[in-house]
Amino acid sequence: MKDSLVIIPTYNERENIEAMVRKVMSLSHPFELLIIDDGSPDGTADIVRQLQTEFTGRLHLETRQGKLGLGTAYIHGFKYALRNEYEYIFEMDCDFSHNPDDLIRLYIACATDGYDVAIGSRYVQGVNVVNWPMSRVLMSYFASYYVRLVTGMPIHDTTAGFKCYRRKVLETIQLNKIRFVGYAFQIEMKFLAYKYGFKIKEVPIIFTDRTKGTSKMSSGIFKEAILGVFKMKISSYFRHFDRY
């Protein structure tokens, strides 16, 4: 069984990718890194290929043709992780809004403290967001509040995209039945982990908005998540969540 795989989807992240790879590779824990690039026209994948010669066996690359959605990128990565028998599987952004140093804290929450899912949470201790306009902070914060209200999940940051899963969580969740492909994917994954009864820990982080490259976030992404939550909750009444 391999230990830890960090999955990072990319699209036009040439300004961040090398620094991110080098940072993750420099951490005290020997994380492996899987980049899933959706045909970035700026040459992101070419930079990763060059770095693979330096980080042989630890840096992996999967390329796809065109932007196919954040959720499908992560599911692609999850299936890769399961096939290759990793025990701890992480997801994070490439733009340094997630501090790679916090990977260690998420790992400890699962590997040492015994949790099944560790979430890098912006809202478990107040609001820890840097460089976002107040309108976006409020939209994100109240979107999470709304999701908690509808789903009953005891999670403060329901849309967080910085997480660690134990292998058994991804084996239990039926990945082929995940419906959302945008940022609502993050909500659906947490909801399923919660419904299956896995132990979830929110680890407080400071989220810093990107300083290089272009954000893929929009108000439409939040609307997709909000409108989909009701459907997700209702469909859960017609599904069994037995782990054994």
C-alpha contacts under 8 A as a table, 3 or more apart, distances in Angstrom:
res1	aa1	res2	aa2	distance
1	M	85	E	5.33
1	M	86	Y	5.94
1	M	87	E	6.63
2	K	84	N	7.58
2	K	85	E	5.78
2	K	86	Y	4.46
2	K	87	E	6.16
3	D	31	F	7.73
3	D	86	Y	5.24
3	D	87	E	5.11
3	D	88	Y	5.98
4	S	30	P	7.58
4	S	31	F	5.28
4	S	32	E	6.10
4	S	86	Y	5.94
4	S	87	E	6.23
4	S	88	Y	4.71
4	S	89	I	5.87
4	S	90	F	7.57
5	L	31	F	5.94
5	L	32	E	4.78
5	L	33	L	5.56
5	L	34	L	6.85
5	L	81	A	7.04
5	L	86	Y	6.54
5	L	88	Y	6.42
5	L	89	I	5.01
5	L	90	F	6.11
6	V	31	F	6.79
6	V	32	E	6.13
6	V	33	L	4.76
6	V	34	L	6.03
6	V	89	I	6.01
6	V	90	F	4.51
6	V	91	E	5.81
6	V	92	M	7.32
7	I	33	L	6.10
7	I	34	L	4.85
7	I	35	I	6.09
7	I	36	I	7.40
7	I	74	Y	7.20
7	I	77	G	6.29
7	I	89	I	7.38
7	I	90	F	5.85
7	I	91	E	4.88
7	I	92	M	6.56
8	I	33	L	7.59
8	I	34	L	6.26
8	I	35	I	5.02
8	I	36	I	6.22
8	I	91	E	6.14
8	I	92	M	5.60
8	I	93	D	5.84
8	I	94	C	6.20
9	P	35	I	5.79
9	P	36	I	4.59
9	P	37	D	5.85
9	P	38	D	7.68
9	P	70	L	7.12
9	P	73	A	6.20
9	P	74	Y	7.12
9	P	93	D	7.06
9	P	94	C	7.34
10	T	13	E	6.06
10	T	35	I	6.89
10	T	36	I	6.03
10	T	37	D	4.75
10	T	38	D	6.47
10	T	40	S	7.48
10	T	44	T	7.65
10	T	94	C	6.78
11	Y	37	D	5.98
11	Y	38	D	5.72
11	Y	39	G	7.04
11	Y	40	S	4.93
11	Y	44	T	7.42
11	Y	67	K	7.57
12	N	40	S	4.95
12	N	41	P	6.66
12	N	42	D	5.48
12	N	43	G	7.40
12	N	44	T	6.11
12	N	213	G	7.60
13	E	16	N	5.43
13	E	17	I	5.74
13	E	40	S	7.85
13	E	42	D	7.67
13	E	44	T	5.85
13	E	94	C	7.13
13	E	95	D	7.49
13	E	213	G	6.40
14	R	17	I	5.54
14	R	18	E	7.55
14	R	42	D	6.39
14	R	43	G	6.57
14	R	44	T	4.72
14	R	47	I	7.44
14	R	213	G	7.95
15	E	18	E	7.65
15	E	212	K	6.28
15	E	213	G	6.21
16	N	19	A	5.67
16	N	20	M	6.10
16	N	94	C	6.57
16	N	95	D	5.95
16	N	96	F	7.80
16	N	212	K	6.86
16	N	213	G	7.42
17	I	20	M	5.11
17	I	21	V	6.12
17	I	44	T	6.96
17	I	47	I	7.60
17	I	48	V	7.50
17	I	94	C	6.51
17	I	95	D	7.94
18	E	21	V	5.18
18	E	22	R	6.16
18	E	47	I	7.02
18	E	48	V	7.32
18	E	51	L	7.68
19	A	22	R	5.24
19	A	23	K	6.06
20	M	23	K	5.11
20	M	24	V	6.22
20	M	94	C	6.54
20	M	95	D	7.86
20	M	96	F	7.33
20	M	100	P	7.87
21	V	24	V	5.35
21	V	25	M	6.09
21	V	33	L	7.66
22	R	25	M	5.09
22	R	26	S	6.12
23	K	26	S	5.15
23	K	27	L	6.72
23	K	100	P	6.97
24	V	27	L	5.55
24	V	31	F	7.03
24	V	33	L	7.77
24	V	100	P	6.18
24	V	101	D	7.95
25	M	30	P	7.16
25	M	31	F	6.82
25	M	32	E	7.66
25	M	55	F	7.97
27	L	30	P	6.92
27	L	31	F	7.66
27	L	101	D	7.18
29	H	104	I	7.10
31	F	58	R	7.41
32	E	57	G	7.98
32	E	58	R	4.56
32	E	59	L	6.01
32	E	60	H	7.81
33	L	58	R	6.15
33	L	59	L	4.96
33	L	60	H	6.02
34	L	59	L	6.14
34	L	60	H	4.63
34	L	61	L	5.64
34	L	62	E	7.36
34	L	77	G	7.39
35	I	48	V	7.84
35	I	59	L	7.83
35	I	60	H	6.23
35	I	61	L	4.89
35	I	62	E	6.25
36	I	61	L	6.03
36	I	62	E	4.82
36	I	63	T	5.70
36	I	64	R	7.41
36	I	73	A	6.53
36	I	77	G	7.24
37	D	40	S	6.46
37	D	44	T	7.44
37	D	45	A	6.29
37	D	61	L	7.55
37	D	62	E	6.38
37	D	63	T	4.83
37	D	64	R	6.17
38	D	63	T	5.92
38	D	64	R	4.72
38	D	65	Q	5.71
38	D	66	G	5.08
38	D	67	K	5.21
38	D	68	L	7.01
39	G	45	A	7.70
39	G	63	T	6.47
39	G	64	R	5.78
39	G	65	Q	5.12
39	G	66	G	5.09
39	G	67	K	7.16
40	S	43	G	5.96
40	S	44	T	5.96
40	S	45	A	7.05
40	S	66	G	7.63
41	P	44	T	7.63
43	G	46	D	5.21
43	G	47	I	6.64
44	T	47	I	5.37
44	T	48	V	6.59
45	A	48	V	5.04
45	A	49	R	6.25
45	A	61	L	7.61
45	A	63	T	7.43
46	D	49	R	5.05
46	D	50	Q	6.37
47	I	50	Q	5.18
47	I	51	L	6.34
48	V	51	L	5.02
48	V	52	Q	6.16
48	V	61	L	7.15
49	R	52	Q	5.10
49	R	53	T	7.21
49	R	61	L	7.51
50	Q	53	T	5.91
50	Q	54	E	7.57
51	L	54	E	5.23
51	L	55	F	6.29
51	L	59	L	7.74
52	Q	55	F	4.99
52	Q	56	T	5.46
52	Q	57	G	7.88
52	Q	58	R	7.95
52	Q	59	L	5.65
52	Q	60	H	7.21
53	T	56	T	5.56
55	F	58	R	5.65
55	F	59	L	5.76
56	T	59	L	6.39
57	G	60	H	7.40
64	R	67	K	7.91
64	R	68	L	7.99
65	Q	68	L	7.86
68	L	72	T	6.56
68	L	73	A	7.21
69	G	72	T	5.51
69	G	73	A	6.35
69	G	181	V	5.27
69	G	182	G	5.80
70	L	73	A	5.13
70	L	74	Y	6.39
70	L	181	V	5.84
70	L	182	G	5.45
70	L	183	Y	6.90
70	L	185	F	7.79
71	G	74	Y	5.25
71	G	75	I	6.20
71	G	180	F	6.53
71	G	181	V	4.09
71	G	182	G	5.67
71	G	183	Y	7.16
71	G	185	F	5.39
71	G	186	Q	7.73
72	T	75	I	5.00
72	T	76	H	6.00
72	T	181	V	5.77
73	A	76	H	5.09
73	A	77	G	6.29
74	Y	77	G	4.87
74	Y	78	F	6.00
74	Y	91	E	7.55
75	I	78	F	4.89
75	I	79	K	6.14
75	I	175	L	6.66
76	H	79	K	5.38
76	H	80	Y	6.33
77	G	80	Y	4.96
77	G	81	A	6.16
78	F	81	A	4.99
78	F	82	L	6.21
78	F	89	I	7.46
78	F	170	L	7.17
79	K	82	L	5.10
79	K	83	R	6.09
80	Y	83	R	5.20
80	Y	84	N	6.19
81	A	84	N	5.18
81	A	85	E	6.02
81	A	86	Y	5.50
81	A	89	I	7.00
82	L	85	E	4.99
82	L	86	Y	6.28
82	L	167	R	7.15
82	L	170	L	7.87
82	L	171	E	7.54
86	Y	89	I	6.78
86	Y	167	R	6.83
87	E	166	R	5.87
87	E	167	R	4.89
88	Y	107	Y	7.56
88	Y	110	C	7.99
88	Y	164	C	6.54
88	Y	165	Y	5.75
88	Y	166	R	4.81
88	Y	167	R	5.84
89	I	164	C	5.54
89	I	165	Y	5.18
89	I	166	R	6.40
89	I	167	R	6.79
90	F	162	F	7.38
90	F	163	K	5.48
90	F	164	C	4.28
90	F	165	Y	6.28
91	E	161	G	6.69
91	E	162	F	5.51
91	E	163	K	5.40
91	E	164	C	6.63
92	M	98	H	6.62
92	M	161	G	6.03
92	M	162	F	4.69
92	M	163	K	6.90
93	D	96	F	6.77
93	D	97	S	6.89
93	D	98	H	6.32
93	D	161	G	7.38
93	D	162	F	7.34
94	C	97	S	7.73
94	C	98	H	7.93
95	D	98	H	7.44
95	D	210	R	5.40
95	D	211	T	7.74
95	D	212	K	7.11
95	D	213	G	7.52
96	F	99	N	5.69
96	F	100	P	7.36
96	F	208	T	7.25
96	F	209	D	7.65
96	F	210	R	6.20
97	S	207	F	5.40
97	S	208	T	4.49
97	S	209	D	5.00
97	S	210	R	5.48
98	H	102	D	7.71
98	H	162	F	6.81
98	H	206	I	7.78
98	H	207	F	5.90
98	H	208	T	6.96
99	N	102	D	5.66
99	N	103	L	7.69
99	N	206	I	7.83
99	N	207	F	7.56
100	P	103	L	5.45
101	D	104	I	6.11
101	D	105	R	7.74
102	D	105	R	5.10
102	D	106	L	6.40
102	D	120	G	7.84
102	D	205	I	7.32
103	L	106	L	5.16
103	L	107	Y	6.09
104	I	107	Y	5.04
104	I	108	I	6.20
105	R	108	I	5.13
105	R	109	A	6.29
105	R	203	V	7.48
106	L	109	A	5.15
106	L	110	C	6.66
106	L	118	A	5.55
106	L	119	I	7.13
106	L	120	G	7.11
106	L	163	K	7.11
106	L	164	C	6.08
106	L	203	V	6.88
107	Y	110	C	5.40
107	Y	111	A	5.76
107	Y	112	T	7.73
107	Y	118	A	7.79
107	Y	164	C	6.81
108	I	111	A	5.12
108	I	112	T	4.95
108	I	113	D	6.31
109	A	112	T	5.92
109	A	113	D	4.84
109	A	114	G	6.52
109	A	115	Y	5.92
109	A	118	A	6.20
109	A	201	K	7.17
109	A	203	V	7.90
110	C	113	D	5.64
110	C	114	G	5.00
110	C	115	Y	4.47
110	C	116	D	5.79
110	C	117	V	6.66
110	C	118	A	6.46
110	C	164	C	7.46
110	C	165	Y	7.70
110	C	166	R	6.97
111	A	114	G	5.95
111	A	115	Y	7.49
115	Y	118	A	6.74
115	Y	198	F	7.86
115	Y	199	K	5.15
115	Y	200	I	5.90
115	Y	201	K	6.38
116	D	165	Y	6.03
116	D	166	R	5.24
116	D	169	V	6.86
116	D	198	F	5.85
116	D	199	K	5.13
116	D	200	I	6.01
117	V	163	K	7.10
117	V	164	C	5.63
117	V	165	Y	4.71
117	V	166	R	6.44
117	V	169	V	7.78
117	V	193	A	7.83
117	V	198	F	7.29
117	V	199	K	6.41
117	V	200	I	4.76
117	V	201	K	6.27
118	A	163	K	5.55
118	A	164	C	5.06
118	A	165	Y	6.69
118	A	200	I	5.92
118	A	201	K	4.84
118	A	202	E	5.85
118	A	203	V	6.64
119	I	160	A	7.05
119	I	161	G	7.98
119	I	162	F	6.11
119	I	163	K	4.55
119	I	164	C	6.63
119	I	200	I	7.55
119	I	201	K	6.17
119	I	202	E	4.73
119	I	203	V	5.77
120	G	160	A	6.86
120	G	161	G	7.70
120	G	162	F	5.14
120	G	163	K	5.86
120	G	202	E	6.11
120	G	203	V	5.01
120	G	204	P	5.92
120	G	205	I	5.64
121	S	124	V	5.83
121	S	156	H	7.33
121	S	157	D	5.50
121	S	160	A	6.46
121	S	162	F	7.83
121	S	202	E	5.60
121	S	203	V	5.61
121	S	204	P	4.89
121	S	205	I	5.62
122	R	125	Q	7.41
122	R	126	G	7.71
122	R	127	V	5.96
122	R	128	N	5.08
122	R	129	V	6.55
122	R	157	D	6.28
122	R	160	A	7.59
122	R	204	P	6.22
122	R	205	I	5.72
122	R	206	I	6.23
122	R	207	F	6.30
123	Y	126	G	5.21
123	Y	127	V	4.88
123	Y	128	N	6.39
123	Y	141	Y	7.48
123	Y	156	H	5.69
123	Y	157	D	5.64
123	Y	204	P	7.41
124	V	127	V	7.65
124	V	156	H	5.50
124	V	157	D	6.98
124	V	202	E	6.74
124	V	203	V	7.63
124	V	204	P	6.04
125	Q	128	N	7.43
125	Q	204	P	6.48
128	N	205	I	6.93
128	N	206	I	4.95
128	N	207	F	6.19
129	V	132	W	6.70
129	V	137	V	7.43
129	V	206	I	5.90
129	V	207	F	4.77
129	V	208	T	5.92
129	V	209	D	7.71
130	V	206	I	7.31
130	V	207	F	6.08
130	V	208	T	4.61
130	V	209	D	6.23
131	N	208	T	6.24
131	N	209	D	5.50
132	W	136	R	6.30
132	W	137	V	6.30
132	W	208	T	7.89
132	W	209	D	6.30
133	P	136	R	5.52
133	P	137	V	6.48
134	M	137	V	4.99
134	M	138	L	6.09
135	S	138	L	5.27
135	S	139	M	6.14
136	R	139	M	4.97
136	R	140	S	6.09
137	V	140	S	5.28
137	V	141	Y	5.99
138	L	141	Y	5.09
138	L	142	F	5.94
139	M	142	F	5.52
139	M	143	A	5.93
140	S	143	A	5.08
140	S	144	S	6.35
140	S	159	T	7.90
140	S	222	F	7.88
141	Y	144	S	5.33
141	Y	145	Y	6.39
141	Y	157	D	7.74
142	F	145	Y	4.74
142	F	146	Y	6.01
143	A	146	Y	5.08
143	A	147	V	6.23
143	A	222	F	7.49
143	A	226	I	7.03
144	S	147	V	5.08
144	S	148	R	6.20
144	S	156	H	6.58
144	S	157	D	5.75
144	S	158	T	5.15
144	S	159	T	6.41
145	Y	148	R	5.15
145	Y	149	L	6.23
145	Y	156	H	7.18
146	Y	149	L	5.04
146	Y	150	V	6.29
146	Y	226	I	7.90
147	V	150	V	5.24
147	V	151	T	5.90
147	V	152	G	7.85
147	V	153	M	7.84
147	V	158	T	6.81
147	V	226	I	7.43
147	V	229	V	6.79
148	R	151	T	5.36
148	R	152	G	5.21
148	R	153	M	5.20
148	R	154	P	6.70
148	R	155	I	6.77
148	R	156	H	7.41
148	R	158	T	7.26
149	L	152	G	5.65
149	L	153	M	7.77
150	V	229	V	7.33
150	V	230	F	7.11
150	V	233	K	7.30
151	T	191	F	7.47
151	T	229	V	7.66
151	T	233	K	6.07
153	M	191	F	6.89
153	M	194	Y	6.83
155	I	158	T	5.92
155	I	202	E	7.40
156	H	202	E	7.96
157	D	160	A	5.53
158	T	186	Q	7.34
158	T	187	I	5.62
158	T	190	K	7.13
159	T	183	Y	7.19
159	T	184	A	7.20
159	T	186	Q	5.49
159	T	187	I	5.45
160	A	163	K	7.62
160	A	186	Q	6.60
160	A	187	I	7.99
161	G	186	Q	6.24
165	Y	169	V	6.36
165	Y	170	L	7.18
166	R	169	V	5.69
166	R	170	L	7.29
167	R	170	L	5.53
167	R	171	E	6.32
168	K	171	E	4.91
168	K	172	T	6.08
169	V	172	T	5.21
169	V	173	I	6.20
169	V	193	A	6.80
169	V	198	F	7.38
170	L	173	I	5.24
170	L	174	Q	7.60
170	L	175	L	7.38
171	E	174	Q	7.25
172	T	243	R	6.57
173	I	192	L	6.72
173	I	193	A	7.25
174	Q	177	K	5.60
174	Q	178	I	7.13
175	L	178	I	5.46
178	I	185	F	7.64
178	I	188	E	7.42
178	I	189	M	7.97
179	R	185	F	7.59
180	F	183	Y	7.72
180	F	184	A	5.83
180	F	185	F	4.80
180	F	188	E	7.31
181	V	184	A	7.04
181	V	185	F	5.63
182	G	185	F	5.70
182	G	221	I	6.79
182	G	224	E	7.75
182	G	225	A	7.93
183	Y	186	Q	5.68
183	Y	187	I	7.56
183	Y	221	I	6.33
183	Y	222	F	7.44
183	Y	225	A	6.68
184	A	187	I	5.18
184	A	188	E	6.40
184	A	221	I	7.69
184	A	222	F	7.66
184	A	224	E	6.71
184	A	225	A	4.33
184	A	226	I	7.90
184	A	228	G	7.35
185	F	188	E	5.09
185	F	189	M	6.23
186	Q	189	M	5.40
186	Q	190	K	6.49
187	I	190	K	5.33
187	I	191	F	6.09
187	I	225	A	7.68
188	E	191	F	5.02
188	E	192	L	6.17
188	E	232	M	7.46
189	M	192	L	5.30
189	M	193	A	6.27
190	K	193	A	5.12
190	K	194	Y	6.09
191	F	194	Y	5.06
191	F	195	K	6.09
192	L	195	K	5.01
192	L	196	Y	6.08
193	A	196	Y	5.25
193	A	197	G	6.46
193	A	198	F	5.61
194	Y	197	G	5.20
194	Y	198	F	5.87
194	Y	199	K	7.69
194	Y	200	I	7.48
195	K	198	F	7.71
195	K	241	F	6.39
196	Y	241	F	5.26
196	Y	242	D	6.67
196	Y	243	R	6.55
210	R	213	G	7.26
210	R	214	T	7.99
210	R	215	S	7.41
217	M	221	I	6.65
218	S	221	I	5.40
218	S	222	F	7.09
219	S	222	F	5.25
219	S	223	K	6.36
220	G	223	K	4.95
220	G	224	E	6.21
221	I	224	E	5.18
221	I	225	A	6.47
222	F	225	A	5.06
222	F	226	I	6.16
223	K	226	I	5.05
223	K	227	L	6.06
224	E	227	L	5.43
224	E	228	G	6.06
225	A	228	G	5.23
225	A	229	V	6.29
226	I	229	V	5.52
226	I	230	F	7.79
227	L	230	F	6.46
227	L	231	K	7.65
228	G	231	K	5.35
228	G	232	M	6.21
229	V	232	M	5.04
229	V	233	K	6.14
230	F	233	K	5.14
230	F	234	I	6.12
231	K	234	I	5.21
231	K	235	S	6.04
232	M	235	S	5.31
232	M	236	S	6.29
233	K	236	S	5.23
233	K	237	Y	7.18
234	I	237	Y	5.67
234	I	238	F	7.67
235	S	238	F	5.51
235	S	239	R	6.88
236	S	239	R	5.18
236	S	240	H	7.85
